[in-house]
Amino acid sequence: MCRATPVFVSESGDSSDDNWSQRQLSIATILPVLDEAEYIEACLESLLAQTIEHQIIVLDGGSSDGTRKILRNYAGRITILDNHGRHVGPARNLALENLPEDTTHCFEIIGHATIPTDHLEKRVADLLDLETELDVKVGAIGTRVLSVENPGLVEGWIEDTLASPLGSGGGQFAQFKGRSKAKVPAFALHSVEALQDIGGWDERFLTSQDSDLSMRMLAAGWPIYRSDASYVRMRKRSSLRQWWLMCHRYGFWRSKVLLNHPSRFDIRESLPIIGLIACILLGEWAIVPLVTYGAVLFFSGVLAAFNGGRLSSIIGLPICLLILHTAFSVGLVDGIFRRGKASRDRTL
């Protein structure tokens, strides 16, 4: 039996659409999983501890590591569906097809992430405040992505890398303040009406499906925002090899997004390729930009060690930045010529 259908009601109890702040919202949390036994319990406990009611729909892609056994321990409090498509896009579309009719919004999360107990309450209040301000329905609103508490050695380096101006760019891991328009909102609270309007997720995208979704949503006239009203803690990668594969995957699928949505282009993501071309053209003078680049990486590591208290980041952050810039760039080029396949960056 599923958890009760979630509803948020203003103090007045008035559900008239003439007053955005008094609308009623019904929230369903969509959670695709595949071999998340190590982290799924913490994720589910954080979802079940929320201060407002919401339905939790878990879509298992065929886990073989004990995830399914853990999920069965939560029977009666969550809905479990088999995701025969295995990947995130098919999982979310399956959830969309099985939502209760009164569901107004979907909150997306993954099995290796957790949220504070008042996360959904703050997100809903923030969304209603935004829609009151804009006097229009919002297609999606994302949140900040923070590191896990007490990360391991390589995890710490990766967190410092993503916090660096040379590593985050304007993507989902960017740290920001306030509320603003966005193209890639992380862990979005999506309007079901907007999702249905654009036909849900494009299942051809094994990764970056949210970027493609957002671009189609914007093209259809739905506003998209991000806000620091709350946050999600997400585990990244725990080895340099996993980090390389993750960066390559992001670059690979970014190419696929750009082929469909050229307006998503960000010159910052092409700077390593531009730098490589410049070095080739400079010939023997290439030593100048290479030494400059190395110095920038080194001082970024020093700054990260000073600000974050991880002395090892003096070495670790430059290594992770170099991997990010190289693997992402290789992925960008690779994505132009090759079809995608399932990720391995969490299994090695």
PyMOL commands that set and color helices and strands:
alter all, ss='L'
color gray80, all
select helices_A, chain A and resi 20-22+40-48+67-72+88-97+119-134+153-163+192-198+209-219+240-260+262-264+267-308+313-337
alter helices_A, ss='H'
color red, helices_A
select strands_A, chain A and resi 27-33+55-60+79-82+105-108+113-114+140-146+179-181+186-191+224-234
alter strands_A, ss='S'
color yellow, strands_A
deselect
rebuild
show_as cartoon
